[in-house]
Amino acid sequence: MPCAIERLFVYFVNWQRKVSVEELNGQKVVIKRNKPTKEFHEFLLIYMYSLISMLLVHPSTPPTFSEIMRNEGHCMRKNLEKMGISTPKLFSISDIDLVEEYIEGGDLYIALVSGQPARLAFGAGCLTGRIHNAGYAFVDNKAQNYLVRGDSVVRTDLGFIQKSSSHYARSMDIGSFLASIMDLGRYGEVEKAFYDGYVSESRRKFSYISIIIRNVLSLGFSSDSKMTLRNMLLDATMLIEA
């Protein structure tokens, strides 16, 4: 990166990239630098997606490595904008890093943990419904992949988006979001907000498969196993298609 960039602080670290907030030409930006293990971690995600689909007897093909980088680019962001799905402005993308707009509110999971309104999850549900109506799926739809801008949410980390309207792909979107919030003390409230947002756009309830996926993935996402187990026992029958 140009020497004009001054590092401010480490923002957060995810599996595939080291993510930091830095200053470029006097403007705060988010820089996502690929880790040496990025492709291996992406392989694990692809493998798990395929494995769960086979275990649920809904065999599905995940995105390829070439699609993952292409999905982060300008073309997919413009496509999402046409669907009514906001994303951070992309400044540059290469084989080693990605530079995009800094969103002040941080990610949705942290916002919910800090007590911000559950209606933010309604926005995530709306965006999930919109992409499904357009014949696509986010695939990796955890709450950490939404950023908070005021009273609305913005979708980031777009690599695993897939053109698919399959029952399994839609269920993975719902299940991965719910799994990522399963350790929240206010899980029921946030789940209902996400559900209401999803139904308002898609006119569909959750599939029973999405609840199975939620329970499987939450074992890896959860930071509080006791709270997660308690939330698994909550009655979700009102949210599921008959």
C-alpha positions as CSV (number, residue, x, y, z in Angstrom):
1,M,0.0,0.0,0.0
2,P,1.2,3.6,-0.6
3,C,3.3,5.2,2.2
4,A,0.6,7.8,2.5
5,I,-1.5,5.3,4.5
6,E,-1.2,5.6,8.2
7,R,-2.3,2.7,10.3
8,L,-4.8,3.7,12.9
9,F,-5.7,0.5,14.7
10,V,-6.6,-3.2,14.2
11,Y,-10.3,-3.4,13.5
12,F,-10.9,-7.1,13.8
13,V,-9.4,-10.4,12.5
14,N,-11.4,-13.0,10.6
15,W,-10.5,-16.4,9.2
16,Q,-9.5,-15.3,5.7
17,R,-8.2,-11.8,6.2
18,K,-6.6,-9.4,8.6
19,V,-8.9,-6.4,8.7
20,S,-7.8,-3.0,9.9
21,V,-9.1,0.6,9.8
22,E,-6.4,2.9,8.3
23,E,-6.2,6.4,6.8
24,L,-5.7,6.9,3.1
25,N,-5.4,10.4,1.7
26,G,-7.0,11.8,4.9
27,Q,-10.0,9.4,4.7
28,K,-10.7,6.4,7.0
29,V,-10.9,3.1,5.0
30,V,-11.1,-0.6,5.8
31,I,-8.3,-2.6,4.5
32,K,-8.7,-6.4,4.3
33,R,-5.3,-8.1,3.7
34,N,-5.3,-11.8,2.7
35,K,-3.8,-14.2,5.2
36,P,-1.4,-16.9,3.9
37,T,-4.1,-19.5,5.0
38,K,-6.9,-17.7,3.2
39,E,-7.4,-20.4,0.5
40,F,-7.3,-23.2,3.0
41,H,-10.0,-21.5,5.2
42,E,-12.1,-20.9,2.1
43,F,-11.7,-24.6,1.2
44,L,-13.0,-25.5,4.7
45,L,-16.0,-23.3,4.3
46,I,-16.7,-24.8,0.9
47,Y,-16.2,-28.3,2.2
48,M,-18.6,-27.8,5.1
49,Y,-21.2,-26.2,2.8
50,S,-21.1,-29.3,0.6
51,L,-20.9,-31.8,3.5
52,I,-24.0,-30.4,5.3
53,S,-25.9,-30.3,2.0
54,M,-25.2,-34.0,1.5
55,L,-26.1,-34.9,5.1
56,L,-29.4,-33.1,4.7
57,V,-30.0,-34.9,1.3
58,H,-29.9,-31.6,-0.5
59,P,-26.6,-31.9,-2.5
60,S,-25.5,-28.4,-3.6
61,T,-22.5,-27.0,-5.3
62,P,-20.8,-24.1,-3.5
63,P,-19.0,-21.1,-5.1
64,T,-15.6,-21.7,-6.7
65,F,-12.4,-20.0,-5.7
66,S,-12.5,-17.8,-8.8
67,E,-16.1,-16.7,-8.0
68,I,-15.1,-15.7,-4.4
69,M,-12.8,-12.9,-5.6
70,R,-15.1,-11.9,-8.4
71,N,-18.0,-11.5,-6.0
72,E,-16.1,-8.9,-4.0
73,G,-15.7,-6.7,-7.1
74,H,-17.6,-3.7,-8.6
75,C,-19.9,-5.8,-10.8
76,M,-21.4,-7.8,-8.0
77,R,-21.8,-4.6,-5.8
78,K,-23.7,-2.9,-8.7
79,N,-25.9,-6.0,-9.1
80,L,-26.7,-5.9,-5.4
81,E,-27.4,-2.2,-5.5
82,K,-30.1,-2.9,-8.2
83,M,-31.6,-5.4,-5.8
84,G,-31.8,-2.8,-3.1
85,I,-28.9,-4.2,-1.1
86,S,-26.3,-1.6,0.1
87,T,-22.6,-2.5,0.3
88,P,-19.6,-0.4,1.3
89,K,-18.0,1.6,-1.5
90,L,-15.1,-0.3,-3.0
91,F,-11.9,1.7,-3.6
92,S,-9.6,-1.0,-4.8
93,I,-9.2,-4.8,-5.0
94,S,-6.2,-7.0,-5.8
95,D,-5.0,-10.5,-5.2
96,I,-3.6,-9.5,-1.9
97,D,-6.0,-6.9,-0.4
98,L,-9.2,-5.1,-0.7
99,V,-9.9,-1.4,0.3
100,E,-13.4,-0.3,1.0
101,E,-15.4,2.4,2.7
102,Y,-15.3,2.6,6.5
103,I,-18.7,2.2,8.2
104,E,-18.8,3.9,11.6
105,G,-21.3,1.7,13.3
106,G,-19.3,-1.5,13.2
107,D,-20.7,-5.0,12.6
108,L,-24.3,-6.0,13.5
109,Y,-23.3,-8.7,16.0
110,I,-21.3,-6.2,18.1
111,A,-24.1,-3.7,17.8
112,L,-26.7,-6.2,19.2
113,V,-24.3,-7.3,22.0
114,S,-23.9,-3.7,23.0
115,G,-27.7,-3.3,23.3
116,Q,-28.6,-1.6,20.1
117,P,-32.2,-2.1,18.9
118,A,-33.2,-5.6,17.6
119,R,-34.9,-3.8,14.6
120,L,-31.4,-3.7,13.0
121,A,-31.9,-7.5,12.6
122,F,-35.1,-6.7,10.7
123,G,-33.0,-4.9,8.1
124,A,-30.7,-8.0,7.8
125,G,-33.8,-10.1,7.3
126,C,-35.1,-7.7,4.6
127,L,-31.8,-7.9,2.7
128,T,-31.8,-11.7,2.9
129,G,-35.3,-11.8,1.5
130,R,-34.4,-9.5,-1.3
131,I,-31.4,-11.5,-2.5
132,H,-33.5,-14.7,-2.4
133,N,-36.2,-13.0,-4.5
134,A,-33.6,-12.1,-7.0
135,G,-32.4,-15.8,-7.3
136,Y,-29.2,-15.4,-5.3
137,A,-28.0,-16.5,-1.8
138,F,-25.4,-14.9,0.5
139,V,-24.3,-18.4,1.8
140,D,-22.1,-17.0,4.6
141,N,-24.8,-14.8,6.1
142,K,-23.6,-14.4,9.7
143,A,-24.4,-11.2,11.6
144,Q,-20.8,-10.1,11.5
145,N,-21.1,-9.7,7.7
146,Y,-23.6,-6.8,8.2
147,L,-22.4,-3.3,9.1
148,V,-24.5,-0.8,10.9
149,R,-25.1,2.6,9.2
150,G,-27.4,4.7,11.4
151,D,-30.8,2.8,11.5
152,S,-30.0,0.5,8.6
153,V,-27.5,-2.2,7.7
154,V,-25.0,-2.7,4.9
155,R,-23.8,-6.1,3.6
156,T,-20.1,-6.7,3.4
157,D,-17.8,-9.8,2.9
158,L,-19.5,-10.8,-0.4
159,G,-17.2,-13.6,-1.5
160,F,-19.5,-16.5,-1.1
161,I,-22.6,-15.0,-2.9
162,Q,-24.0,-17.6,-5.2
163,K,-26.6,-17.5,-8.0
164,S,-29.0,-20.1,-6.6
165,S,-32.6,-20.2,-5.5
166,S,-32.4,-23.8,-4.1
167,H,-34.1,-24.7,-0.9
168,Y,-30.8,-25.5,0.7
169,A,-29.1,-22.3,-0.3
170,R,-31.9,-20.2,1.2
171,S,-31.9,-22.3,4.3
172,M,-28.1,-21.9,4.7
173,D,-28.6,-18.1,4.7
174,I,-31.2,-18.2,7.4
175,G,-29.4,-20.9,9.4
176,S,-26.0,-19.2,9.3
177,F,-27.5,-15.9,10.5
178,L,-29.4,-17.4,13.4
179,A,-26.4,-19.5,14.4
180,S,-24.2,-16.4,14.6
181,I,-26.6,-14.8,17.2
182,M,-27.4,-18.0,19.2
183,D,-25.3,-16.9,22.2
184,L,-27.2,-13.7,22.7
185,G,-29.3,-13.3,25.8
186,R,-31.9,-11.6,23.7
187,Y,-31.8,-14.2,21.0
188,G,-35.6,-14.6,20.8
189,E,-36.2,-10.9,20.2
190,V,-33.5,-10.7,17.5
191,E,-34.6,-13.9,15.8
192,K,-38.2,-12.6,15.6
193,A,-36.9,-9.2,14.1
194,F,-34.9,-11.1,11.5
195,Y,-37.9,-13.3,10.7
196,D,-40.2,-10.4,10.3
197,G,-37.8,-8.6,8.0
198,Y,-37.4,-11.8,5.9
199,V,-41.1,-12.5,5.6
200,S,-41.8,-8.9,4.7
201,E,-39.7,-9.3,1.6
202,S,-39.8,-12.9,0.6
203,R,-43.4,-13.8,1.7
204,R,-41.9,-17.1,3.0
205,K,-41.5,-18.5,6.4
206,F,-38.3,-20.3,7.5
207,S,-37.7,-23.8,6.4
208,Y,-37.2,-26.6,9.0
209,I,-33.9,-27.3,7.3
210,S,-32.7,-23.8,8.3
211,I,-33.3,-24.6,12.0
212,I,-31.2,-27.8,11.6
213,I,-28.4,-25.8,10.0
214,R,-28.7,-23.2,12.7
215,N,-28.1,-25.9,15.4
216,V,-25.2,-27.5,13.6
217,L,-23.4,-24.2,12.8
218,S,-24.0,-22.6,16.2
219,L,-21.6,-25.2,17.7
220,G,-18.8,-23.4,15.9
221,F,-20.0,-19.9,16.2
222,S,-21.0,-19.8,19.9
223,S,-19.0,-18.1,22.6
224,D,-21.4,-19.1,25.3
225,S,-22.4,-22.8,25.1
226,K,-25.0,-22.6,27.9
227,M,-26.8,-19.7,26.4
228,T,-26.7,-21.3,23.0
229,L,-28.2,-24.6,24.4
230,R,-30.9,-22.6,26.1
231,N,-31.8,-20.7,22.9
232,M,-31.9,-24.0,20.9
233,L,-34.7,-25.1,23.2
234,L,-36.9,-22.1,22.3
235,D,-40.0,-22.9,20.4
236,A,-39.5,-22.0,16.7
237,T,-42.5,-23.7,15.3
238,M,-44.3,-20.4,14.6
239,L,-41.5,-19.4,12.3
240,I,-41.4,-22.6,10.2
241,E,-43.2,-23.4,7.0
242,A,-45.9,-26.1,7.5
